[in-house]
Amino acid sequence: MNLFTRNLLWKLFALATAFGVWLNVSNEPDLATVVSIPVQYNHFPKDLEISSDIEETVDLEAKGPSGLLRSLHDGRIAAIIDFADVTAPGDRTFTITNNELKLPRGIELVRTIPSQLRFRFERRATRFVAVDVRYSGTLPPGLTVAGLEVTPPQLQITGPESHVLGVGKLESDPLDLTGITADKTQTLSVYAKDTEVRILNTPQVKVKLRVGQHIR
């Protein structure tokens, strides 16, 4: 009996407070709202890459008591997409339901826009690709580019297989020839045009330019 009567006043106070909150919420009018929420991704496949667009947010339409709806705007709600069952390349579609949202009790999901997300998964590929050094400006009259040494001559890239195989060359920032009258060594940053491709090495090369006399 002591278990039920211990701190009885505090227990009654807590019960009365909870009842007051419920009563206040139950008397609030039902409203609808639309809020943009982030999309979070869980359990990315170890050896696969997403080669399609990745949604960062979705619009959520929900209805319920106005007090509860205000909680949707505090940034705590997210659509969580779980990739745990993705084990092979291909297209996969995920439907956003209340299971992915975990809305507070009392709030009803009307819809999300979009209501489904589709992803294309590809195997991750890695290969070495040559670096193309570009020029800007011109050497002074009578001089010409006698040779060019690039170190390293190739950089390693990775990403979705189709994108990696589609890369012909990487590009360096332009080597400015203006005012150069003798051999020169310069470090240049390297750029991958395909945004799905990542350079694994430090994205830089050291370029040694040899200048010679122009033969007429």
TORPA-4810 file (N, C-alpha, C, O; in nm, 3 decimals):
<nodes>
NODE_1_0.083_-0.121_0.000_0.000_0.000_0.000_0.087_0.126_0.000_0.050_0.228_-0.059_M
NODE_2_0.202_0.117_0.067_0.291_0.232_0.073_0.336_0.276_-0.066_0.363_0.394_-0.089_N
NODE_3_0.345_0.178_-0.160_0.390_0.209_-0.295_0.298_0.309_-0.363_0.343_0.393_-0.441_L
NODE_4_0.167_0.300_-0.334_0.071_0.388_-0.400_0.052_0.519_-0.324_0.016_0.621_-0.384_F
NODE_5_0.077_0.517_-0.195_0.052_0.638_-0.116_0.177_0.724_-0.098_0.167_0.839_-0.056_T
NODE_6_0.296_0.668_-0.130_0.419_0.745_-0.115_0.419_0.863_-0.211_0.388_0.846_-0.329_R
NODE_7_0.453_0.981_-0.163_0.454_1.104_-0.243_0.320_1.127_-0.313_0.315_1.169_-0.429_N
NODE_8_0.214_1.097_-0.243_0.080_1.102_-0.304_0.047_1.241_-0.356_-0.012_1.255_-0.464_L
NODE_9_0.084_1.344_-0.280_0.051_1.481_-0.324_0.120_1.516_-0.454_0.061_1.578_-0.543_L
NODE_10_0.246_1.476_-0.466_0.318_1.503_-0.591_0.257_1.427_-0.708_0.246_1.481_-0.818_W
NODE_11_0.217_1.304_-0.684_0.156_1.224_-0.791_0.024_1.285_-0.836_-0.006_1.290_-0.955_K
NODE_12_-0.055_1.332_-0.739_-0.182_1.395_-0.775_-0.160_1.526_-0.851_-0.235_1.561_-0.942_L
NODE_13_-0.055_1.598_-0.810_-0.024_1.723_-0.879_0.017_1.696_-1.024_-0.028_1.766_-1.116_F
NODE_14_0.102_1.594_-1.045_0.147_1.559_-1.181_0.028_1.515_-1.266_0.018_1.551_-1.383_A
NODE_15_-0.062_1.436_-1.205_-0.180_1.389_-1.278_-0.269_1.506_-1.317_-0.321_1.511_-1.429_L
NODE_16_-0.286_1.598_-1.226_-0.369_1.715_-1.255_-0.307_1.802_-1.364_-0.377_1.855_-1.449_A
NODE_17_-0.173_1.815_-1.360_-0.104_1.894_-1.463_-0.121_1.829_-1.600_-0.150_1.898_-1.698_T
NODE_18_-0.103_1.697_-1.607_-0.118_1.625_-1.734_-0.261_1.638_-1.786_-0.283_1.655_-1.906_A
NODE_19_-0.357_1.629_-1.695_-0.497_1.643_-1.737_-0.524_1.783_-1.790_-0.599_1.802_-1.886_F
NODE_20_-0.461_1.883_-1.724_-0.479_2.020_-1.770_-0.422_2.043_-1.908_-0.482_2.111_-1.991_G
NODE_21_-0.303_1.983_-1.934_-0.243_1.995_-2.067_-0.330_1.927_-2.170_-0.353_1.982_-2.278_V
NODE_22_-0.380_1.806_-2.138_-0.467_1.734_-2.232_-0.594_1.813_-2.261_-0.639_1.822_-2.375_W
NODE_23_-0.651_1.870_-2.154_-0.774_1.946_-2.171_-0.751_2.068_-2.258_-0.834_2.102_-2.342_L
NODE_24_-0.639_2.133_-2.237_-0.606_2.253_-2.316_-0.589_2.218_-2.462_-0.639_2.289_-2.550_N
NODE_25_-0.516_2.107_-2.490_-0.493_2.065_-2.628_-0.621_2.019_-2.694_-0.647_2.049_-2.810_V
NODE_26_-0.703_1.943_-2.617_-0.825_1.888_-2.675_-0.925_1.997_-2.713_-1.010_1.977_-2.800_S
NODE_27_-0.914_2.113_-2.647_-1.006_2.222_-2.677_-0.957_2.313_-2.789_-1.029_2.402_-2.833_N
NODE_28_-0.832_2.290_-2.835_-0.779_2.372_-2.943_-0.840_2.329_-3.076_-0.865_2.210_-3.097_E
NODE_29_-0.865_2.424_-3.165_-0.921_2.386_-3.296_-0.818_2.312_-3.380_-0.698_2.338_-3.370_P
NODE_30_-0.865_2.219_-3.463_-0.776_2.148_-3.556_-0.743_2.240_-3.672_-0.831_2.300_-3.734_D
NODE_31_-0.614_2.251_-3.701_-0.567_2.333_-3.811_-0.479_2.248_-3.900_-0.444_2.135_-3.866_L
NODE_32_-0.443_2.303_-4.014_-0.350_2.236_-4.106_-0.232_2.328_-4.132_-0.247_2.450_-4.129_A
NODE_33_-0.116_2.270_-4.157_0.003_2.349_-4.185_0.091_2.274_-4.285_0.083_2.152_-4.298_T
NODE_34_0.173_2.351_-4.354_0.273_2.293_-4.445_0.409_2.346_-4.402_0.428_2.467_-4.389_V
NODE_35_0.502_2.255_-4.379_0.634_2.295_-4.333_0.739_2.215_-4.410_0.718_2.097_-4.442_V
NODE_36_0.850_2.279_-4.439_0.961_2.211_-4.506_1.048_2.145_-4.399_1.090_2.210_-4.304_S
NODE_37_1.075_2.016_-4.417_1.155_1.942_-4.319_1.274_1.878_-4.389_1.266_1.847_-4.508_I
NODE_38_1.384_1.856_-4.317_1.501_1.793_-4.380_1.481_1.644_-4.403_1.403_1.579_-4.333_P
NODE_39_1.553_1.592_-4.501_1.557_1.448_-4.525_1.692_1.397_-4.476_1.797_1.449_-4.514_V
NODE_40_1.688_1.294_-4.392_1.810_1.234_-4.340_1.820_1.090_-4.391_1.719_1.022_-4.407_Q
NODE_41_1.942_1.046_-4.416_1.964_0.915_-4.474_2.045_0.828_-4.378_2.144_0.872_-4.320_Y
NODE_42_2.000_0.704_-4.363_2.060_0.613_-4.267_2.108_0.486_-4.338_2.046_0.441_-4.434_N
NODE_43_2.217_0.430_-4.290_2.272_0.303_-4.341_2.304_0.310_-4.490_2.252_0.231_-4.569_H
NODE_44_2.390_0.403_-4.529_2.435_0.408_-4.668_2.504_0.277_-4.704_2.584_0.227_-4.625_F
NODE_45_2.476_0.220_-4.821_2.544_0.096_-4.863_2.695_0.116_-4.870_2.743_0.219_-4.917_P
NODE_46_2.769_0.017_-4.825_2.913_0.032_-4.812_2.983_0.052_-4.946_3.068_0.140_-4.957_K
NODE_47_2.949_-0.027_-5.047_3.022_-0.025_-5.173_2.940_0.031_-5.289_2.974_0.009_-5.405_D
NODE_48_2.833_0.102_-5.257_2.747_0.160_-5.361_2.748_0.312_-5.350_2.776_0.368_-5.244_L
NODE_49_2.715_0.377_-5.462_2.705_0.523_-5.467_2.570_0.560_-5.526_2.516_0.487_-5.609_E
NODE_50_2.516_0.673_-5.485_2.393_0.726_-5.544_2.432_0.817_-5.659_2.504_0.915_-5.641_I
NODE_51_2.383_0.785_-5.779_2.416_0.867_-5.896_2.301_0.956_-5.939_2.316_1.034_-6.034_S
NODE_52_2.186_0.947_-5.873_2.072_1.033_-5.903_2.072_1.151_-5.806_2.154_1.159_-5.715_S
NODE_53_1.977_1.242_-5.827_1.966_1.358_-5.738_1.926_1.314_-5.598_1.849_1.219_-5.581_D
NODE_54_1.978_1.382_-5.497_1.946_1.354_-5.359_1.866_1.472_-5.302_1.913_1.585_-5.300_I
NODE_55_1.745_1.442_-5.257_1.660_1.547_-5.200_1.710_1.584_-5.060_1.741_1.497_-4.978_E
NODE_56_1.719_1.713_-5.035_1.761_1.761_-4.902_1.643_1.792_-4.812_1.654_1.784_-4.690_E
NODE_57_1.528_1.828_-4.873_1.408_1.860_-4.795_1.285_1.809_-4.867_1.286_1.787_-4.988_T
NODE_58_1.177_1.790_-4.790_1.044_1.764_-4.846_0.946_1.854_-4.774_0.972_1.899_-4.663_V
NODE_59_0.832_1.881_-4.838_0.727_1.960_-4.775_0.628_1.866_-4.707_0.578_1.771_-4.768_D
NODE_60_0.601_1.894_-4.583_0.511_1.811_-4.502_0.381_1.886_-4.476_0.383_1.997_-4.424_L
NODE_61_0.267_1.824_-4.512_0.136_1.880_-4.480_0.074_1.794_-4.371_0.060_1.673_-4.387_E
NODE_62_0.037_1.857_-4.262_-0.019_1.784_-4.148_-0.131_1.866_-4.086_-0.141_1.987_-4.108_A
NODE_63_-0.216_1.798_-4.007_-0.322_1.869_-3.937_-0.331_1.817_-3.794_-0.289_1.706_-3.763_K
NODE_64_-0.386_1.903_-3.708_-0.398_1.869_-3.567_-0.419_1.994_-3.485_-0.434_2.102_-3.542_G
NODE_65_-0.420_1.983_-3.353_-0.436_2.101_-3.266_-0.326_2.202_-3.292_-0.211_2.165_-3.315_P
NODE_66_-0.362_2.330_-3.287_-0.266_2.434_-3.323_-0.141_2.430_-3.235_-0.031_2.455_-3.282_S
NODE_67_-0.159_2.398_-3.107_-0.044_2.392_-3.018_0.055_2.285_-3.058_0.176_2.306_-3.051_G
NODE_68_0.005_2.170_-3.100_0.094_2.062_-3.143_0.159_2.093_-3.277_0.275_2.059_-3.300_L
NODE_69_0.084_2.158_-3.365_0.140_2.190_-3.496_0.260_2.283_-3.486_0.350_2.279_-3.570_L
NODE_70_0.261_2.368_-3.383_0.374_2.458_-3.368_0.505_2.383_-3.347_0.612_2.434_-3.378_R
NODE_71_0.495_2.261_-3.294_0.616_2.182_-3.269_0.682_2.137_-3.399_0.799_2.099_-3.399_S
NODE_72_0.608_2.139_-3.510_0.666_2.098_-3.638_0.766_2.201_-3.690_0.848_2.171_-3.776_L
NODE_73_0.759_2.321_-3.637_0.844_2.429_-3.686_0.972_2.446_-3.604_1.049_2.540_-3.627_H
NODE_74_0.995_2.356_-3.508_1.114_2.372_-3.423_1.235_2.296_-3.476_1.341_2.295_-3.412_D
NODE_75_1.221_2.232_-3.594_1.335_2.167_-3.657_1.365_2.028_-3.605_1.468_1.970_-3.641_G
NODE_76_1.278_1.972_-3.522_1.305_1.839_-3.466_1.252_1.726_-3.553_1.293_1.611_-3.536_R
NODE_77_1.162_1.757_-3.643_1.103_1.655_-3.729_1.184_1.641_-3.857_1.220_1.741_-3.919_I
NODE_78_1.213_1.517_-3.898_1.285_1.491_-4.022_1.230_1.363_-4.085_1.180_1.275_-4.015_A
NODE_79_1.241_1.355_-4.216_1.207_1.231_-4.287_1.333_1.146_-4.293_1.432_1.185_-4.356_A
NODE_80_1.330_1.030_-4.230_1.449_0.944_-4.222_1.433_0.829_-4.320_1.346_0.743_-4.305_I
NODE_81_1.520_0.827_-4.422_1.518_0.722_-4.524_1.626_0.620_-4.489_1.743_0.655_-4.475_I
NODE_82_1.585_0.495_-4.476_1.677_0.389_-4.434_1.717_0.304_-4.555_1.632_0.244_-4.620_D
NODE_83_1.848_0.299_-4.582_1.900_0.223_-4.696_1.948_0.083_-4.654_2.023_0.020_-4.729_F
NODE_84_1.907_0.036_-4.538_1.960_-0.091_-4.486_1.934_-0.208_-4.581_2.013_-0.303_-4.585_A
NODE_85_1.824_-0.204_-4.656_1.789_-0.317_-4.744_1.851_-0.305_-4.883_1.832_-0.393_-4.967_D
NODE_86_1.924_-0.197_-4.909_1.985_-0.180_-5.041_2.121_-0.250_-5.042_2.213_-0.211_-4.972_V
NODE_87_2.130_-0.356_-5.123_2.253_-0.435_-5.126_2.309_-0.453_-5.268_2.416_-0.511_-5.284_T
NODE_88_2.238_-0.403_-5.369_2.281_-0.423_-5.508_2.250_-0.299_-5.590_2.163_-0.220_-5.553_A
NODE_89_2.320_-0.281_-5.702_2.291_-0.165_-5.789_2.150_-0.170_-5.844_2.089_-0.277_-5.853_P
NODE_90_2.098_-0.053_-5.883_1.966_-0.045_-5.943_1.886_0.070_-5.888_1.933_0.144_-5.801_G
NODE_91_1.763_0.087_-5.939_1.673_0.192_-5.894_1.591_0.143_-5.775_1.540_0.031_-5.776_D
NODE_92_1.579_0.228_-5.673_1.499_0.193_-5.556_1.411_0.311_-5.519_1.454_0.426_-5.521_R
NODE_93_1.283_0.280_-5.486_1.186_0.383_-5.451_1.148_0.370_-5.304_1.124_0.260_-5.254_T
NODE_94_1.141_0.484_-5.235_1.106_0.488_-5.093_0.986_0.579_-5.075_0.988_0.695_-5.116_F
NODE_95_0.880_0.526_-5.013_0.759_0.604_-4.986_0.768_0.662_-4.845_0.799_0.591_-4.750_T
NODE_96_0.739_0.791_-4.834_0.747_0.859_-4.705_0.613_0.845_-4.634_0.512_0.898_-4.679_I
NODE_97_0.613_0.773_-4.523_0.494_0.754_-4.441_0.522_0.805_-4.301_0.629_0.860_-4.274_T
NODE_98_0.426_0.787_-4.212_0.445_0.829_-4.075_0.559_0.753_-4.007_0.619_0.801_-3.911_N
NODE_99_0.589_0.632_-4.059_0.701_0.554_-4.003_0.834_0.627_-4.022_0.921_0.620_-3.936_N
NODE_100_0.848_0.697_-4.136_0.972_0.771_-4.163_0.974_0.906_-4.091_1.081_0.965_-4.073_E
NODE_101_0.856_0.955_-4.050_0.847_1.089_-3.992_0.842_1.088_-3.839_0.899_1.174_-3.773_L
NODE_102_0.770_0.988_-3.785_0.752_0.978_-3.640_0.696_1.109_-3.583_0.756_1.174_-3.498_K
NODE_103_0.578_1.144_-3.634_0.512_1.267_-3.589_0.463_1.251_-3.445_0.431_1.140_-3.401_L
NODE_104_0.456_1.362_-3.371_0.403_1.356_-3.234_0.258_1.307_-3.234_0.183_1.331_-3.328_P
NODE_105_0.221_1.239_-3.127_0.084_1.189_-3.114_-0.013_1.307_-3.118_0.009_1.409_-3.052_R
NODE_106_-0.119_1.291_-3.194_-0.218_1.397_-3.207_-0.207_1.474_-3.337_-0.297_1.550_-3.373_G
NODE_107_-0.096_1.454_-3.410_-0.078_1.518_-3.540_-0.098_1.414_-3.649_-0.038_1.306_-3.645_I
NODE_108_-0.182_1.445_-3.745_-0.212_1.352_-3.854_-0.141_1.395_-3.982_-0.148_1.510_-4.023_E
NODE_109_-0.072_1.300_-4.043_-0.006_1.326_-4.170_-0.108_1.331_-4.283_-0.186_1.237_-4.301_L
NODE_110_-0.109_1.441_-4.357_-0.196_1.451_-4.474_-0.121_1.403_-4.598_-0.171_1.318_-4.672_V
NODE_111_-0.001_1.457_-4.621_0.080_1.415_-4.734_0.218_1.478_-4.722_0.238_1.573_-4.646_R
NODE_112_0.311_1.425_-4.798_0.440_1.492_-4.817_0.458_1.517_-4.966_0.406_1.443_-5.050_T
NODE_113_0.530_1.622_-4.998_0.556_1.658_-5.137_0.707_1.669_-5.155_0.769_1.761_-5.102_I
NODE_114_0.767_1.575_-5.230_0.707_1.458_-5.294_0.674_1.351_-5.190_0.726_1.351_-5.078_P
NODE_115_0.588_1.258_-5.231_0.550_1.149_-5.139_0.643_1.030_-5.152_0.645_0.942_-5.065_S
NODE_116_0.721_1.025_-5.260_0.817_0.916_-5.281_0.951_0.973_-5.328_0.956_1.077_-5.394_Q
NODE_117_1.056_0.905_-5.292_1.190_0.941_-5.337_1.251_0.821_-5.408_1.246_0.708_-5.358_L
NODE_118_1.307_0.846_-5.527_1.369_0.737_-5.604_1.517_0.766_-5.621_1.559_0.879_-5.647_R
NODE_119_1.596_0.661_-5.604_1.741_0.673_-5.613_1.798_0.567_-5.706_1.748_0.455_-5.713_F
NODE_120_1.902_0.605_-5.776_1.976_0.509_-5.858_2.108_0.478_-5.789_2.190_0.567_-5.767_R
NODE_121_2.127_0.353_-5.757_2.250_0.309_-5.691_2.342_0.243_-5.793_2.298_0.162_-5.875_F
NODE_122_2.470_0.279_-5.787_2.571_0.220_-5.873_2.688_0.173_-5.788_2.709_0.219_-5.676_E
NODE_123_2.763_0.080_-5.845_2.884_0.036_-5.775_2.984_0.151_-5.772_2.991_0.232_-5.864_R
NODE_124_3.061_0.155_-5.665_3.167_0.256_-5.653_3.287_0.209_-5.736_3.333_0.096_-5.722_R
NODE_125_3.338_0.298_-5.821_3.454_0.267_-5.905_3.568_0.362_-5.873_3.546_0.473_-5.824_A
NODE_126_3.690_0.317_-5.900_3.809_0.397_-5.877_3.906_0.376_-5.992_3.928_0.263_-6.034_T
NODE_127_3.965_0.485_-6.042_4.065_0.473_-6.148_4.155_0.596_-6.150_4.122_0.700_-6.092_R
NODE_128_4.268_0.584_-6.219_4.360_0.697_-6.235_4.330_0.768_-6.367_4.305_0.703_-6.469_F
NODE_129_4.333_0.900_-6.363_4.300_0.981_-6.481_4.409_1.086_-6.501_4.458_1.144_-6.405_V
NODE_130_4.445_1.110_-6.628_4.548_1.209_-6.660_4.499_1.350_-6.632_4.379_1.377_-6.632_A
NODE_131_4.594_1.439_-6.606_4.563_1.579_-6.579_4.602_1.663_-6.700_4.716_1.657_-6.746_V
NODE_132_4.507_1.740_-6.751_4.530_1.827_-6.865_4.564_1.968_-6.814_4.481_2.031_-6.749_D
NODE_133_4.684_2.015_-6.844_4.727_2.149_-6.800_4.693_2.250_-6.909_4.735_2.236_-7.024_V
NODE_134_4.617_2.350_-6.872_4.577_2.453_-6.967_4.662_2.578_-6.947_4.720_2.599_-6.840_R
NODE_135_4.668_2.661_-7.052_4.746_2.785_-7.046_4.653_2.906_-7.054_4.542_2.899_-7.108_Y
NODE_136_4.702_3.013_-7.000_4.639_3.143_-7.023_4.752_3.244_-7.052_4.865_3.226_-7.006_S
NODE_137_4.719_3.347_-7.127_4.822_3.443_-7.164_4.919_3.386_-7.266_4.901_3.274_-7.314_G
NODE_138_5.022_3.463_-7.299_5.122_3.419_-7.398_5.262_3.455_-7.348_5.281_3.550_-7.272_T
NODE_139_5.359_3.378_-7.394_5.499_3.408_-7.363_5.543_3.534_-7.439_5.483_3.569_-7.540_L
NODE_140_5.647_3.601_-7.391_5.699_3.716_-7.464_5.743_3.676_-7.604_5.774_3.560_-7.628_P
NODE_141_5.747_3.769_-7.696_5.788_3.739_-7.834_5.925_3.669_-7.838_6.017_3.704_-7.764_P
NODE_142_5.935_3.569_-7.927_6.060_3.496_-7.945_6.074_3.375_-7.856_6.170_3.299_-7.871_G
NODE_143_5.980_3.355_-7.762_5.987_3.240_-7.672_5.871_3.144_-7.699_5.765_3.185_-7.746_L
NODE_144_5.893_3.017_-7.669_5.792_2.915_-7.691_5.797_2.812_-7.578_5.897_2.802_-7.508_T
NODE_145_5.690_2.735_-7.562_5.688_2.628_-7.464_5.765_2.509_-7.521_5.721_2.446_-7.617_V
NODE_146_5.882_2.480_-7.461_5.966_2.370_-7.510_5.930_2.237_-7.447_5.961_2.132_-7.502_A
NODE_147_5.866_2.240_-7.334_5.829_2.114_-7.269_5.749_2.141_-7.142_5.751_2.251_-7.087_G
NODE_148_5.680_2.036_-7.096_5.597_2.049_-6.977_5.602_1.916_-6.901_5.576_1.810_-6.958_L
NODE_149_5.636_1.923_-6.775_5.642_1.803_-6.690_5.541_1.819_-6.577_5.547_1.915_-6.500_E
NODE_150_5.448_1.723_-6.568_5.341_1.728_-6.468_5.363_1.618_-6.365_5.379_1.501_-6.401_V
NODE_151_5.365_1.654_-6.237_5.386_1.558_-6.129_5.278_1.576_-6.021_5.265_1.684_-5.963_T
NODE_152_5.201_1.469_-5.994_5.197_1.342_-6.067_5.122_1.359_-6.198_5.038_1.449_-6.210_P
NODE_153_5.149_1.275_-6.297_5.081_1.290_-6.426_4.934_1.247_-6.422_4.855_1.285_-6.508_P
NODE_154_4.898_1.166_-6.320_4.760_1.120_-6.305_4.717_1.133_-6.160_4.799_1.127_-6.068_Q
NODE_155_4.588_1.151_-6.141_4.529_1.153_-6.008_4.420_1.047_-6.000_4.359_1.012_-6.101_L
NODE_156_4.395_0.996_-5.880_4.296_0.891_-5.861_4.159_0.951_-5.829_4.147_1.040_-5.745_Q
NODE_157_4.058_0.901_-5.898_3.922_0.949_-5.875_3.833_0.833_-5.832_3.865_0.717_-5.855_I
NODE_158_3.720_0.868_-5.769_3.622_0.766_-5.730_3.483_0.825_-5.739_3.467_0.947_-5.742_T
NODE_159_3.382_0.737_-5.742_3.243_0.782_-5.751_3.159_0.674_-5.816_3.205_0.561_-5.832_G
NODE_160_3.034_0.706_-5.854_2.950_0.609_-5.925_3.018_0.560_-6.053_3.080_0.639_-6.125_P
NODE_161_3.008_0.432_-6.079_3.083_0.370_-6.188_3.066_0.440_-6.322_3.165_0.466_-6.390_E
NODE_162_2.942_0.473_-6.360_2.920_0.533_-6.491_2.984_0.671_-6.501_3.030_0.711_-6.608_S
NODE_163_2.988_0.742_-6.392_3.049_0.875_-6.392_3.201_0.865_-6.397_3.266_0.940_-6.470_H
NODE_164_3.257_0.774_-6.320_3.403_0.757_-6.319_3.453_0.714_-6.456_3.555_0.765_-6.503_V
NODE_165_3.383_0.621_-6.521_3.426_0.574_-6.653_3.408_0.681_-6.759_3.471_0.675_-6.865_L
NODE_166_3.321_0.779_-6.733_3.296_0.884_-6.831_3.395_1.000_-6.825_3.390_1.090_-6.910_G
NODE_167_3.484_0.999_-6.727_3.581_1.107_-6.715_3.699_1.080_-6.806_3.767_0.978_-6.793_V
NODE_168_3.724_1.172_-6.902_3.838_1.157_-6.991_3.966_1.209_-6.928_4.066_1.137_-6.920_G
NODE_169_3.962_1.335_-6.884_4.077_1.396_-6.819_4.029_1.490_-6.709_3.915_1.536_-6.708_K
NODE_170_4.119_1.516_-6.616_4.097_1.621_-6.518_4.162_1.748_-6.569_4.255_1.743_-6.649_L
NODE_171_4.113_1.862_-6.524_4.167_1.991_-6.570_4.238_2.063_-6.456_4.191_2.065_-6.342_E
NODE_172_4.351_2.123_-6.489_4.419_2.207_-6.391_4.371_2.351_-6.407_4.313_2.387_-6.509_S
NODE_173_4.396_2.432_-6.306_4.378_2.575_-6.324_4.476_2.623_-6.431_4.580_2.560_-6.450_D
NODE_174_4.446_2.731_-6.501_4.534_2.775_-6.610_4.673_2.814_-6.559_4.689_2.874_-6.453_P
NODE_175_4.773_2.778_-6.637_4.910_2.821_-6.612_4.931_2.951_-6.690_4.930_2.951_-6.813_L
NODE_176_4.950_3.059_-6.619_4.962_3.190_-6.683_5.103_3.207_-6.740_5.202_3.206_-6.666_D
NODE_177_5.112_3.222_-6.872_5.241_3.235_-6.941_5.289_3.380_-6.948_5.402_3.407_-6.989_L
NODE_178_5.204_3.472_-6.908_5.239_3.613_-6.923_5.366_3.648_-6.844_5.375_3.623_-6.724_T
NODE_179_5.461_3.705_-6.913_5.582_3.754_-6.848_5.685_3.650_-6.814_5.789_3.684_-6.757_G
NODE_180_5.662_3.523_-6.847_5.759_3.417_-6.816_5.870_3.420_-6.922_5.842_3.416_-7.042_I
NODE_181_5.993_3.426_-6.877_6.107_3.432_-6.970_6.206_3.318_-6.948_6.303_3.305_-7.022_T
NODE_182_6.181_3.233_-6.845_6.272_3.122_-6.817_6.191_3.006_-6.760_6.072_3.020_-6.732_A
NODE_183_6.258_2.891_-6.744_6.190_2.774_-6.689_6.126_2.810_-6.554_6.181_2.888_-6.476_D
NODE_184_6.009_2.749_-6.529_5.936_2.783_-6.407_5.859_2.661_-6.357_5.803_2.585_-6.436_K
NODE_185_5.857_2.644_-6.225_5.779_2.537_-6.161_5.669_2.600_-6.078_5.693_2.692_-5.999_T
NODE_186_5.547_2.549_-6.097_5.432_2.607_-6.027_5.335_2.496_-5.985_5.318_2.398_-6.058_Q
NODE_187_5.272_2.512_-5.870_5.170_2.417_-5.822_5.032_2.468_-5.862_4.996_2.582_-5.835_T
NODE_188_4.955_2.379_-5.927_4.822_2.417_-5.976_4.716_2.325_-5.915_4.739_2.206_-5.896_L
NODE_189_4.601_2.382_-5.885_4.488_2.302_-5.838_4.424_2.229_-5.956_4.429_2.276_-6.069_S
NODE_190_4.364_2.114_-5.928_4.302_2.030_-6.032_4.153_2.019_-6.003_4.111_2.011_-5.888_V
NODE_191_4.074_2.017_-6.112_3.929_2.024_-6.101_3.865_1.908_-6.178_3.907_1.877_-6.290_Y
NODE_192_3.762_1.845_-6.117_3.682_1.743_-6.185_3.549_1.805_-6.224_3.473_1.848_-6.136_A
NODE_193_3.519_1.810_-6.353_3.395_1.874_-6.399_3.270_1.802_-6.347_3.171_1.867_-6.311_K
NODE_194_3.275_1.669_-6.342_3.160_1.591_-6.296_3.152_1.601_-6.144_3.242_1.557_-6.073_D
NODE_195_3.043_1.660_-6.094_3.030_1.680_-5.950_3.010_1.550_-5.873_3.023_1.548_-5.750_T
NODE_196_2.979_1.441_-5.942_2.962_1.311_-5.876_3.096_1.242_-5.853_3.103_1.140_-5.784_E
NODE_197_3.201_1.298_-5.909_3.335_1.237_-5.901_3.418_1.311_-5.798_3.416_1.434_-5.791_V
NODE_198_3.492_1.234_-5.719_3.579_1.292_-5.617_3.723_1.255_-5.645_3.752_1.142_-5.686_R
NODE_199_3.814_1.348_-5.622_3.956_1.322_-5.638_4.010_1.273_-5.503_3.997_1.342_-5.402_I
NODE_200_4.069_1.154_-5.502_4.115_1.094_-5.378_4.247_1.154_-5.330_4.267_1.172_-5.210_L
NODE_201_4.336_1.185_-5.425_4.463_1.245_-5.386_4.441_1.392_-5.353_4.331_1.445_-5.368_N
NODE_202_4.547_1.458_-5.309_4.541_1.604_-5.299_4.518_1.659_-5.439_4.596_1.629_-5.529_T
NODE_203_4.414_1.737_-5.460_4.380_1.782_-5.596_4.472_1.892_-5.648_4.429_2.003_-5.677_P
NODE_204_4.600_1.858_-5.658_4.700_1.952_-5.707_4.807_1.877_-5.785_4.831_1.758_-5.763_Q
NODE_205_4.872_1.947_-5.878_4.987_1.892_-5.949_5.097_2.000_-5.951_5.069_2.119_-5.943_V
NODE_206_5.220_1.952_-5.961_5.334_2.044_-5.975_5.373_2.044_-6.122_5.403_1.939_-6.179_K
NODE_207_5.373_2.160_-6.182_5.399_2.173_-6.325_5.534_2.242_-6.347_5.557_2.353_-6.298_V
NODE_208_5.620_2.175_-6.421_5.750_2.234_-6.457_5.747_2.273_-6.604_5.738_2.188_-6.692_K
NODE_209_5.755_2.403_-6.628_5.750_2.456_-6.764_5.891_2.485_-6.813_5.970_2.552_-6.746_L
NODE_210_5.921_2.432_-6.931_6.051_2.463_-6.994_6.027_2.560_-7.109_5.941_2.538_-7.194_R
NODE_211_6.103_2.667_-7.108_6.090_2.773_-7.209_6.208_2.766_-7.305_6.323_2.754_-7.263_V
NODE_212_6.178_2.775_-7.435_6.284_2.773_-7.536_6.269_2.889_-7.632_6.168_2.960_-7.631_G
NODE_213_6.369_2.907_-7.714_6.369_3.012_-7.818_6.286_2.965_-7.936_6.295_2.850_-7.980_Q
NODE_214_6.206_3.056_-7.986_6.125_3.024_-8.102_6.215_3.023_-8.227_6.284_3.120_-8.258_H
NODE_215_6.212_2.908_-8.297_6.296_2.896_-8.419_6.213_2.937_-8.538_6.103_2.885_-8.562_I
NODE_216_6.268_3.032_-8.614_6.198_3.082_-8.732_6.237_3.000_-8.855_6.188_3.027_-8.965_R
</nodes>
